[in-house]
Structures are given as C-alpha cells and as structure tokens.
Amino acid sequence: MGDRKVGRFKNWRMASAFAVLLIAASVMLAPHSAAQSCAAVDLVVAKGTQEPGYLGTIVGDPLYAAMREALPMSVGAYPVHYAANLTDLSSVGAGSADLVAHVAARAAACPDEEFILAGYSLGAGVVHAALGTVAGLPGVVRLPDELVDRVVVVLLFGDPLRLIGWPVPDRYLNRTADFCAAGDPVCGGGADPNAHTYYADFIGAAVGFSAAHV
C-alpha cells in the first residue's frame, strides 16, 4: 500500500512538472501581447471572416512580424475579439466594442502608448465602425474623441466599404492607408475571388506607411 501511495505521489509530481513546462513553453512561444506591458506602439488587428491565426494569417500575423523587425520602437499586438461572421449582424458591432474597450484600457494604463488600427476584409468594417464611418449596426461603439489623437495609423486591407466609396472620417484620412489587391471583388469589384487573399505583397508598404507616422 505504501509503495502504491509513493508511486502515485511521484506520478502526480511528474505530471505537475510536465504541466508547468507546457505552460511555460506556451508563454514563451506565443506572440507577444500588448497586455503584457506598455509598448511604444500597440498594433490592434481585426481579422477577416473566420480567418485563422493569432492576428490573422493573411494580414495580421505577417504585419506584426514585419513591424517588430522594421520599426525602431517596441511594438505590442492585440487581436480584436469578435465572431467575424458575415451572417451575424451583431458581429461588427461587437468587434468595434472590443476594439474601443481595449484602446481605452491601454491608453489609461500606458499614457505614452500610441495605436495602429488594422482591419482585413470584415475586420476593416470593424475598424470603420470604431472610427465612426458606419452607424446603425447593432452594438457599434465609436472611439471617444479624447482618444482620436492616440490613433496614429489606420491600415485597411480588402476593405468592403471602399467598394461603395465610404472612406474613414476626415479626421483619420491623413493617417490611413487603404490597400486593395488587383482583381479583388470585395474592395475593388474585380472578378478574381482568390485576389482577396493576395495581401502579403502589401505588408512592406503598410509598414513603411506606419513608420512615417509613428
């Protein structure tokens, strides 16, 4: 009986140690989150519809990696939490609410932190909603006036509102870059659905635009 108790205790200790190692490894390997500490710039990304990845495999993840390498300051990142579902009318509103809540919380905690807002596809609609381009959708929350100047760059990729000629509000125009791939039907009325995923080629331009404004 005693040997079995000792054996169970040893197994428990081994399992606990293994769990600790797994947690530590996951923390070290996970992308750096803006929630960990104050950064000079916080990249806030709204992903496209059902897009995989931490910030999004098509735009957000490569954009963050390129910014961390190219910008001469610390860069944090935050993935906007929302359903990213075209069939859910409240999805965009929920995304705008999460984006605004995050920026407000970070701005209060980190007085010197500035923000780059990026949105791809449906995520561009989320950014538009947070900036005040669109209204009337369920749950939309707009960035308060006192935080407008903390947003130094807006990056839009495959933006569906571009197709209908809706730009961001005037106060954000000079710090906004809006990228649309040739043939993309979502932002440009093109005939190539695959073009809506061709945004890797715009990452360098987006980083260069950001570098000129931070």
C-alpha positions in Angstrom: 0.0 0.0 0.0 2.8 2.4 0.9 4.6 1.7 -2.3 1.5 2.5 -4.3 1.0 5.8 -2.4 4.6 6.7 -3.1 4.2 5.8 -6.8 1.0 7.9 -7.1 2.7 10.8 -5.5 5.7 10.5 -7.8 3.4 10.3 -10.8 1.5 13.4 -9.6 4.7 15.3 -9.2 5.9 14.3 -12.7 2.5 15.3 -14.2 2.6 18.6 -12.4 6.1 19.4 -13.5 5.2 18.5 -17.1 2.1 20.8 -16.9 4.3 23.6 -15.7 6.8 23.1 -18.5 3.9 23.1 -21.1 2.5 26.4 -19.7 6.0 28.0 -19.7 6.6 26.8 -23.2 3.3 28.2 -24.4 4.0 31.6 -22.9 7.4 31.8 -24.5 6.3 30.6 -27.9 3.0 32.7 -28.1 3.1 36.0 -29.9 3.8 39.0 -27.6 0.5 40.5 -26.4 0.1 44.2 -25.8 -1.5 43.3 -22.5 1.9 42.1 -21.1 3.5 45.5 -20.8 3.4 49.0 -22.1 4.8 49.4 -25.6 5.6 52.5 -27.7 3.0 51.3 -30.3 0.1 48.8 -30.0 -1.0 47.1 -33.2 -4.7 46.3 -32.8 -5.9 44.0 -35.6 -9.5 42.9 -36.6 -9.2 39.7 -38.6 -11.2 38.8 -41.7 -14.2 36.4 -41.7 -13.2 33.2 -39.9 -9.6 33.9 -40.6 -7.2 31.6 -38.6 -4.1 32.8 -36.8 -3.4 34.9 -33.7 -3.8 38.2 -35.5 -4.7 36.6 -38.8 -2.6 34.5 -41.1 -3.3 36.7 -44.2 -2.6 40.1 -42.8 -2.2 40.5 -39.1 0.5 37.9 -38.2 2.9 38.9 -41.1 2.2 42.6 -40.5 3.1 42.3 -36.8 6.3 40.3 -37.5 7.4 42.9 -40.1 6.6 45.8 -37.8 8.6 44.3 -34.9 11.6 43.9 -37.2 11.4 47.3 -39.0 10.1 49.9 -36.5 12.6 51.4 -34.2 10.4 51.1 -31.1 8.7 48.5 -29.1 5.5 47.1 -30.7 2.8 45.2 -28.9 -0.2 43.5 -30.5 -3.9 42.7 -29.8 -6.4 40.6 -31.7 -9.9 42.1 -31.7 -12.2 39.5 -30.2 -15.4 39.2 -32.3 -17.2 36.4 -34.1 -16.0 37.6 -37.6 -19.2 36.1 -39.0 -20.9 37.6 -42.1 -24.3 36.1 -41.1 -24.2 37.6 -37.6 -25.4 41.2 -37.9 -24.0 42.0 -34.4 -20.5 40.8 -35.3 -19.2 44.1 -36.5 -20.7 46.0 -33.5 -19.2 43.5 -31.1 -15.8 43.9 -32.7 -16.0 47.7 -32.5 -16.9 47.5 -28.8 -14.0 45.2 -28.1 -11.5 47.3 -30.1 -12.6 50.5 -28.3 -12.6 48.9 -24.9 -9.1 47.7 -25.5 -7.7 51.0 -26.7 -9.4 52.9 -23.8 -7.9 50.5 -21.2 -4.5 50.5 -22.7 -4.5 54.3 -23.1 -5.3 54.7 -19.4 -2.7 52.2 -18.3 0.0 53.4 -20.7 -0.1 57.2 -21.2 2.6 57.2 -23.8 1.3 54.3 -25.9 0.1 55.0 -29.4 -2.1 52.8 -31.6 -2.1 51.4 -35.1 -5.5 50.0 -36.0 -5.6 47.4 -38.8 -8.5 45.6 -40.3 -8.7 43.0 -43.1 -12.0 42.3 -45.0 -14.8 42.2 -42.4 -12.2 43.4 -39.9 -11.9 46.6 -41.9 -15.6 47.1 -41.3 -14.9 46.7 -37.6 -12.3 49.4 -37.8 -14.6 51.6 -39.7 -17.3 51.2 -37.1 -14.9 52.1 -34.3 -13.8 55.2 -36.1 -17.4 56.3 -36.8 -17.7 55.6 -40.6 -20.7 53.4 -40.1 -23.5 53.7 -37.6 -26.8 52.0 -37.0 -25.4 48.5 -36.8 -26.3 46.6 -33.6 -23.8 47.3 -30.8 -21.5 49.7 -32.6 -19.2 51.6 -30.3 -17.2 54.6 -31.6 -13.8 55.6 -30.3 -14.3 58.6 -28.0 -12.9 62.0 -29.1 -10.2 62.1 -26.4 -8.6 59.0 -27.9 -8.6 60.1 -31.5 -5.1 61.5 -31.4 -3.7 58.3 -29.9 -4.5 56.5 -33.1 -1.5 57.4 -35.3 -2.1 54.9 -38.2 -5.1 53.1 -39.7 -4.4 50.2 -42.1 -7.2 48.7 -44.2 -6.9 45.6 -46.4 -9.5 44.3 -48.7 -11.9 46.9 -47.3 -15.6 46.3 -48.4 -16.6 49.9 -47.7 -14.0 51.0 -50.3 -16.1 49.4 -53.0 -19.1 51.7 -52.1 -16.9 54.8 -51.7 -17.0 55.1 -48.0 -13.7 56.4 -46.6 -12.8 56.8 -43.0 -13.9 60.1 -41.3 -12.0 63.1 -42.4 -10.0 63.3 -39.1 -8.4 60.0 -39.9 -7.8 60.4 -43.6 -4.2 61.6 -43.5 -3.1 58.7 -41.3 -5.0 56.0 -43.2 -3.7 53.6 -45.9 -6.3 51.5 -47.8 -4.9 48.6 -49.7 -6.9 46.7 -52.4 -5.4 43.9 -54.5 -6.0 43.9 -58.2 -9.0 41.8 -59.1 -10.3 41.7 -55.5 -14.1 41.7 -55.8 -14.6 42.7 -52.2 -12.9 46.1 -52.3 -12.5 46.7 -56.0 -15.3 45.0 -57.8 -12.9 42.6 -59.5 -13.6 39.2 -60.8 -11.0 37.1 -59.0 -12.1 35.8 -55.6 -8.6 34.5 -54.9 -7.3 38.1 -55.1 -9.0 38.7 -51.8 -6.2 36.7 -50.2 -3.3 38.4 -52.0 -2.2 40.8 -49.3 1.3 39.6 -48.5 2.6 42.0 -51.1 1.2 45.0 -49.3 2.9 44.3 -45.9 6.0 46.2 -46.8 4.0 49.3 -47.9 1.9 49.1 -44.8 5.0 49.0 -42.6 6.6 51.9 -44.5 3.4 54.0 -44.2 3.3 53.2 -40.4 7.0 54.1 -40.0 6.3 57.6 -41.5 3.6 58.3 -39.0 4.7 56.9 -35.6 
